[in-house]
Amino acid sequence: MRIAFFEIQDWERPLLEEAFKEHELFFSDQPLQDSDLSEIKDFEALSVFIYSRVGKEIIDTMPNLRLIATRSTGYDHIDLVAAKTKGVIVSNVPTYGEHTVAEHTFALILALSRNVHKSHVRRLKNDFSIEGLKGFDLKGKTIGVIGAGKIGLHVIRIARGFGMHVLAYDAFQNGFLSDVLDFDYVPLDRLLAESDIISLHTPYNEKTHHLINEHSIAKIKRGSLLVNTARGELVDNDALIQALDQGILAGAGLDVIEGEQLIKEEKELLSGTKVSSDLSELVNDHNLLRRDNVVYTPHIAFYSEEALHRILRTTIENITCFTEGACQNTVGN
């Protein structure tokens, strides 16, 4: 089988070559849409990461394509309807780093609650004053977890370790776990109104698009923090900026942001090769990220040594199963 891998890091290539030494392989360190696809138009399988957008146009230009294996849990970068229409199987990595992302969530929370980021910037300027750096304890505070799935439950466990009260909102409730971990399922409006920290861990889809918007932000407890390590599109950037301006939110910890791909493509945008509406989004994103009450990391909550190896291992298993006539971890069926 001919398999094309995109967004591949140097350490991954030898492991993939060993796993698929009987197959024809193509490697690129670039996203799919930034690559010359003429070499792979007849390939049967694609493996991509989150910055490769696999749309209908690409699927239509690959008549032999039978498998898209994304090295991620999320798959909103893949046109599932187009894939299904063409009989293309899509597989993902359903679990690889629940505790990895949960730990990063608390890294963002602690950076905000104890002003770690501000202290670091001052140190770079040889300023060791403590004025304006007073933080607050997490013990006794309430954290609202939106999406109490695998990652959300790890966040809840860590929060309970800090002595925090926990509220959770999820479409699927597990009474046994809420008793064991000592947290309460509540409606979304109550979670927003009572939480000192709101942390997002829900999947992104058409129903959760801009879950945090001008309307929902108006219900948030004044002075709370918002943390997003899930998907940027869960939060309306304009509403978030307005909430920070008005003091509804005291700060935000963001590992993801709507339009984050535009930031990565900034040079291309500024050179005029993309439409001006994209440029205006980019400017808005930068206005958000320049604030000293916003902590931003460039989509690295998943990015630990152990998690990366689990992702690659599962992807290899997904492709191997497909070559053997079986499928696992399929989505969109």
Rosetta blueprint (number, residue, H / E / L):
1 M L
2 R E
3 I E
4 A E
5 F E
6 F L
7 E L
8 I L
9 Q L
10 D L
11 W L
12 E H
13 R H
14 P H
15 L H
16 L H
17 E H
18 E H
19 A H
20 F L
21 K L
22 E L
23 H L
24 E E
25 L E
26 F E
27 F E
28 S L
29 D L
30 Q L
31 P L
32 L H
33 Q H
34 D H
35 S L
36 D L
37 L H
38 S H
39 E H
40 I H
41 K L
42 D L
43 F L
44 E L
45 A E
46 L E
47 S E
48 V E
49 F L
50 I L
51 Y L
52 S L
53 R L
54 V E
55 G L
56 K H
57 E H
58 I H
59 I H
60 D H
61 T L
62 M L
63 P L
64 N L
65 L L
66 R L
67 L E
68 I E
69 A E
70 T E
71 R L
72 S L
73 T L
74 G L
75 Y L
76 D L
77 H L
78 I E
79 D L
80 L H
81 V H
82 A H
83 A H
84 K H
85 T H
86 K L
87 G L
88 V L
89 I E
90 V E
91 S E
92 N L
93 V L
94 P L
95 T L
96 Y L
97 G L
98 E H
99 H H
100 T H
101 V H
102 A H
103 E H
104 H H
105 T H
106 F H
107 A H
108 L H
109 I H
110 L H
111 A H
112 L H
113 S H
114 R L
115 N L
116 V H
117 H H
118 K H
119 S H
120 H H
121 V H
122 R H
123 R H
124 L H
125 K L
126 N L
127 D L
128 F L
129 S L
130 I L
131 E L
132 G L
133 L L
134 K L
135 G L
136 F L
137 D L
138 L L
139 K L
140 G L
141 K L
142 T E
143 I E
144 G E
145 V E
146 I E
147 G L
148 A L
149 G L
150 K H
151 I H
152 G H
153 L H
154 H H
155 V H
156 I H
157 R H
158 I H
159 A H
160 R H
161 G H
162 F L
163 G L
164 M L
165 H E
166 V E
167 L E
168 A E
169 Y E
170 D L
171 A L
172 F L
173 Q L
174 N L
175 G H
176 F H
177 L H
178 S H
179 D H
180 V H
181 L H
182 D L
183 F L
184 D E
185 Y E
186 V L
187 P L
188 L H
189 D H
190 R H
191 L H
192 L H
193 A H
194 E H
195 S L
196 D L
197 I E
198 I E
199 S E
200 L E
201 H L
202 T L
203 P L
204 Y L
205 N L
206 E L
207 K L
208 T L
209 H L
210 H L
211 L L
212 I E
213 N L
214 E H
215 H H
216 S H
217 I H
218 A L
219 K L
220 I L
221 K L
222 R L
223 G L
224 S E
225 L E
226 L E
227 V E
228 N E
229 T L
230 A L
231 R L
232 G H
233 E H
234 L H
235 V E
236 D L
237 N H
238 D H
239 A H
240 L H
241 I H
242 Q H
243 A H
244 L H
245 D H
246 Q L
247 G L
248 I L
249 L E
250 A E
251 G E
252 A E
253 G E
254 L E
255 D L
256 V L
257 I L
258 E L
259 G L
260 E H
261 Q H
262 L H
263 I H
264 K H
265 E L
266 E H
267 K H
268 E H
269 L H
270 L H
271 S L
272 G L
273 T L
274 K L
275 V L
276 S H
277 S H
278 D H
279 L H
280 S H
281 E H
282 L H
283 V H
284 N H
285 D H
286 H H
287 N H
288 L H
289 L H
290 R L
291 R L
292 D L
293 N L
294 V E
295 V E
296 Y E
297 T L
298 P L
299 H L
300 I L
301 A L
302 F L
303 Y L
304 S L
305 E H
306 E H
307 A H
308 L H
309 H H
310 R H
311 I H
312 L H
313 R H
314 T H
315 T H
316 I H
317 E H
318 N H
319 I H
320 T H
321 C H
322 F H
323 T H
324 E L
325 G L
326 A L
327 C L
328 Q L
329 N L
330 T E
331 V E
332 G L
333 N L
